[in-house]
């Protein structure tokens, strides 16, 4: 199955979770999980309109998943029925971007996708652009969840 996974990593989230885990860990985890679910949905909502389409199958395959055990979130596109998601994200042949070349990906996302350079599918970076478009909102969501917990615990 050809799928693309984009992970959302919140710097410092694990450190905050570890420090606060002694204080009602289940409440802390539930707030973090709720923030991850909301953040993941934010990225999915931003990425869907950016997703190339002919049959809409690729757009329908964009989804988020949250792992409550590891406190991790991913946004995924593609499935067994939609194996071409990776080619739409990163392009093919002369247009292909190395999926591990994060500096090039970041530059293209910030500057906009360049025109097709030759044979193959031009990269659309629809998931990466969805994450970038949602970045500020994700930070606000996680800040709100932490502040909710602080209020609930009477620490403010």
Secondary structure, DSSP 8 states (H G I E B T S, - for coil): ---EEEEE--TTHHHHHHHHTTTTHHHHHHHHHHHHHHHHHHHHHHHHTTS--SSSHHHHH-EEEEETTTTEEEEEE--SS-TTHHHHHH--GGG---TT-HHHHHHHHHH------SSS-----HHHHHHHHHHHHHHHHHHHHHHHHHHHTT--
